[in-house]
Amino acid sequence: MANLTLVQAINLALVQEMEKDDRVILLGEDVGANGGVFRVTEGLHKRFGAHRVVDSPLAESGIIGTSIGLAMAGLRPVPEIQFDGFLGPAYDQICSHAARMRTRTRSAFTVPLTIRVPVGGGIHAPELHSDSPESIYAHTPGLKVVMPSSPYDAKGLLISAIRDPDPVIFFEPKRIYRAFREEVPEDEYTLPIGKARTVCEGDEMTIVSWGASVIQCMQAIEKSGKSIELIDLRTIYPFDMDAVEASVKKTGRCVIVHEAPKTCGFGAEISARIMERCFLHLEAPVQRVAGFDTIMPYYKLELEYMPDTARIAVSGESAGGGLAANLCLMARDRGLHKGAGVGADMGIVRFDVHETLLQ
């Protein structure tokens, strides 16, 4: 075991996959001699040579277009897009070609491509350096979207992504690149794409999150003193709805936390799925804590934009009683559950909700 940061865990995954498979190559802006803007690829240029760790021009469309061609020719390229906001120039290559090639050619060609992208805010960076665009790519059929929250997960998921036969966008939360260390096996291992992790178990409420926001959720849970279950999705698409469903059916309440803007953020999809599959188990409306529907502000207001423990706690309180109180009032007005007042315990409200709402 090694005590590693997220950056070190990713670097180790790249080293092990490049040693194991000479088809794995890296390319991107400054990934070679400089080791990348965040030094994630530090030392790899010297170790594997310029023919496998390739410094590219400042041209994201060219980086991804070249990588698609290399992947179709049998290699396993791992291009780096320097910052999340720079994905825009590569959008056409990713969504019109990489995502569609298997379907377009009836599986004659696949694109085993892993696009590494530092993501999110929290480092006082300028415009286009702090975005969270995961829902855009989760909405594109043919792509897998991964966002780890810990060094252990980062290494196992990156190895799985590199070995995947289809394109994966691997978002790396830059705010926690060096925020903490964790014991990580030095031997290679994989984690399944599409499988969530239960960070902590509880029975009063479920929190669902991913990426750096998981850390804020853990801090909020510690301060709350309540029995709260935390689900780290790990993978945005495909995502583990079975894990979310099982937890919400157990707790009856859910708060979804993510850094991206609230409107059309991936939390909206999770909320809709919960309503479809867990409605009769809910004791309160699903709450979302997210970034605001604005461009990420400059560093003076950056931390005000992103979810923090205080906002998570407030939403947790909202998820604790809003629907329950309304149902109690409805029950009182309709003569159901006589004696159960507005302040009734949540458990009392677990009457036949479907009968009440359908009357």
N, C-alpha and C positions, 0 to 999 in steps of 0.2 A: 504494500500500500504506500501511496505517496500523498503528502498533504499539499494539494494544488489549488490554485485559483482557476477561474473559468478559462482565462487566456491560456494557462499552462495545460489544462486538460484538453483543450481544442488542439493545441500544438502537438501534444502527445498522440492524439488520435490521428492527426495528419502524418506524423512520423511513422506510426505503426502501419497505417494503410499504404503509405508509399514504399515502405520496406517489403511489405507482403505482396504488393501488386504493382508491377512496373507500368501498368496502364494508367495509374493515378498520377495526374499532373496538376500543378497549380498555375494560375495566371491571374493577373490583375494589376492595378496601379500600385507601384512601389512594394509589391509582395516579395520581391527578390532581395536585392542587396540591403534594402532598408528594413525588411521584415514586416512590411505593412504599416499602416498609419497607427495601429494599436499594438504593433509588434507581435501579432498572433503567429506570423510565419517566420519569426526570428530564427536564424540559424539553418533554415531549410535550404536556402540557396547554396550555401557553402557545402551542405551535407549531400545534396542530391544533384547539384549542378544547374546551370542556366537552361538546359534543355528540358528540365522537369519543373522548374520554378521560374516562370517567365514574367518579366516586367512588361506590361502592356502600355500602349498609348492611353491618354485620357479620353477614352471613347467607350462608354458602357455598352452601346449597341454592338460595337465591334468585338468587345470582350465576350459577350454572350453569343453572338453569331458565330464567332470562331469556336467557342466551346461546344455549341450544338453540332457543328461539322465534325469536330474531333470525337464527340460522343457517338455520332452516327457511324464513324469510321472504326469504332471499337475501343476507343480510349475511355477513361473515366475522369473527365476534367472536373476540377473544383475551382471555379473562378470566384474571385472576391470582388464584390461591389463595395467601394470604400465606405459609403454611408447610405442609409436607407433612402434618403431623398434623391439619390442618384439612380435609383431603379427606373425612374421615368423614361430616360432615353433608351433603356433596354426593354421596355414594356412590349413592344411589337415582337421582338425576337422571342421573349419568354412566352407570351400568351398566344401569339399567332403561329408559332413554329414549334418550340420545345414542348409545349403542352399538348399539341395536336398531332405530332408526328406519328405516334403509335396508331392512332385512329386513321389518319390520312393515308397511311401505307398498309393498313390492315395488319399491323404488327411486323411488317417486313423490316422496319427500322424502329428502334427504340432510342431514347435519349437518356442514358445514365449520367445525369448531370446534377451536381450539387452546388447551388449558388449560395455562398456564404455572404451574409449581410449584417453588419453591426446595426442595431435597431434601438429606437427609443431615445428619451431625453435623460436629463439628470446630470449632464457633464458640462453645462454652460456653453454649449456649442451654438454656432449661428444658424440662420435659416437653412433648411434642407438637410440638416445634420441631426435632427431629433424626431423624425416622424415614426409612426407605427402603422404601416400599410398592410398588415397581415390579412385583413378581411378582403382586400382587393384580390389577392392571389388565392385565398381560400375559395373565392367565388369563381375561380377559373378551373373548369374540369380538366383533368390531366396533370395537375400539379399537386404535390404534397407540400404542406407547410408546417415547419417544426420551429418551436421556440423553447429552449430549455431554461431552467431557472437555477441550476446548480452545476458545479463542475462535474459531478458524477454523471448526471443526466447528459450534459453536453458531450462528454466523450462517447458514451454508449450510443447516443442518438446520431452523432456525426458519423460514426463507423457504419451504422445501419443505413444512413442516407447515402454514403458513398457506394455502398454495395447494392443499393436499390436499382432496379432496371429502368426506372422512370425518373423524371426531373423532380428534384426536391429543392425548395427554398429554405435555407437554414438560417433563421434569424437569431442573432447573438445579442442579448441585451447588454449594451455597452456600459450601462450604469453599474452593473455588477461584475464587469470584467475582472476587477481586482478587489472587489468589496470584501470578500471573505474567502477562506480556504476550506477544503473538505477532503476527507480521505477518499482517494480514488485508486482502484486497482491498477497496478502497473502493467499487468497483462491485458491483452485485448479482450473486449466483451462488447456485446450489442444490447440495445434496448429496443423493444418493438415499436415501430412507428404506428401511432393510432391507439396507444394504450396510456391512460392517465395514471397518475400516482396519487394515492391518498397520503397527504403530508401528515395530517393528524386526524384522529377520529373524534366524533362528537355526536350528540343526539338532539341538540336544540336548534341547530341551524347549519346550513351548508354554504360555504363560500367556494366559488369556482374562479380560478384565475390562471395566469400563465406568465412566463417571463419574469422580469424584475418585479412586477406587482405582487408576485407570490411572497416576496420578502416583507412588503408592507402588510400583507394579509396576516402573515405569521406574527408580526409585531402587534397588530390590532387584536388578534386572538389572545395573545399573552396578557394584554392589558384588560381585556374584557372580563376575565374570570368565569367565562361561560363555556359550556361544552359545545364547541363548534367544530364541524368537520371541514377540512380544507382539501379541495381537489385541485391538483395542478394538472392541467390538460396535457402539458408537454407538446402535444401535436394539435395544431389548429385545424388541419385537415389532412387525413380523416380524423375526426375527434371522437373521443370515447364517450358517447352518449349513454351507454349502458352504465358506466360508473357514475355519471351525473344523476341518472334516473334512480339508481339504487339508493344513492345518498339522499336525494330530495324526498323520496318516498319514506325514508326513515325519519328525517328531521321535520319535514313539512314546510320548510322555509329556505329561501335561497337568495344570496347576494352574489352578483357577478362583477368582478373587478378587472378592468383593463385600462391601459394607458391611451389607447387610440380614442378619437372622438366618439361620443356616445351614439349619435345618429348613424345607423347602418354599421356600427361596430359589430364585431363577431359576438359580443354579448347579446345582441338582439336576436340572433339565430338561436343561441342557446336558450334564451328566454322563451322563444316561440316553441322550441322542442319540448321544454318543460311543460308549457301549457297544453301541448298536444298529448303528452304521455303521463303527466303527473297531476293533472288538474284537480282530481278528486282527493288528492293527498295534500294539497296546499292549504296552509292555515293563514297565509298572508300573500300579498302580491310579490312577485319576483322583483327585486331591486337591482339597479345597475349603478356602479360607481365607475366613472370613466373620465377621459379627457373631455374638455369642452369643445363645442362645435366651432372652433376657431383654429387658425394656424397656430402652431406651437409658439408661444411668445419668447422673446429674448430672455437671457438668463435671470434678469431681476424678478421676473414673474414666472419663471419656468416651474418652480416647485409648487406654486399656487395652482398651476394647470393640472399637474399630475395627481392621481389619487394618493392620499396619505392616510395614516391611521385614523385621524379625526373624521374624515369623510366616510371611511369604511365603517367606523363605529356608528355614525349617524344613520347610515343606510341599514345597518344591522338592527338598530332600534325600530326603524320604519318597517322592516320585514317582520318584526316581532308581533305586530298587532293590528295593522290597518284593516285587512280583510276580515280578521276574526271579529273586530268590533262591529263592522258593518253587518256581518252575518248574525251577530247577536241581536242587533237592532231589528233586522229583518225577521228573525225568529220570534222576538217579542211581539212585533206588530202583527204577525200572522198567527200568534197563539201557539207557536211551536216551542217546546222545551220551556214550559211555564216555570218560572222561578229562576231561570238563568238570566241574570241581568247583564247589562252592558259590560260590566267588569268581570264577567265570568272567565274562568280559566280556559286556556286554549283547548284543553281536552274536551270541554263541554261542547265546544262548537263543532266537534267532529261528528255532527249529526249527518243525516243523509243530505249532503249538499246538493246533489243532483236533483233530489225531489224538491228542495226549496227553490232552486234557481229555475226549474222548469214549470213551477206553478204560475 
